[in-house]
Amino acid sequence: MKAKVKPEGEKTEDLDLLEDFLSTKEVLQLQDNNPEENYRIKLAALREKMRERL
């Protein structure tokens, strides 16, 4: 979701609400040579972050 914002007397700025809402950083402990477990770890982290946002 993007919008262009132009405060009076200033230049137009892009505002990306979706990127601001979904942006998060976290270090995950992934397993070497185990893509199935890594997928489960990533999915669990994603679910946790989405629950926090809602």
C-alpha positions, -999 to +999 in steps of 0.1 A: +000+000+000+017+032-011+007+068-011+023+101-021+024+127+006+030+164+000+032+185+031+024+222+023+054+239+008+075+207+006+084+181-020+063+150-026+074+119-006+065+083-011+049+065+019+049+027+018+026+016+046+027-021+039+065-022+040+065-003+073+040-027+087+057-059+076+093-049+081+109-069+109+144-084+115+152-115+136+182-139+136+170-175+133+190-205+143+188-226+111+201-262+108+229-271+084+217-294+055+182-297+068+159-277+045+127-292+059+135-282+095+146-247+083+113-243+065+095-251+098+116-227+117+110-199+092+073-206+091+070-206+129+089-172+130+066-157+104+035-169+122+047-155+155+054-121+139+021-119+121+002-128+154+021-099+171+009-075+144-027-084+144 
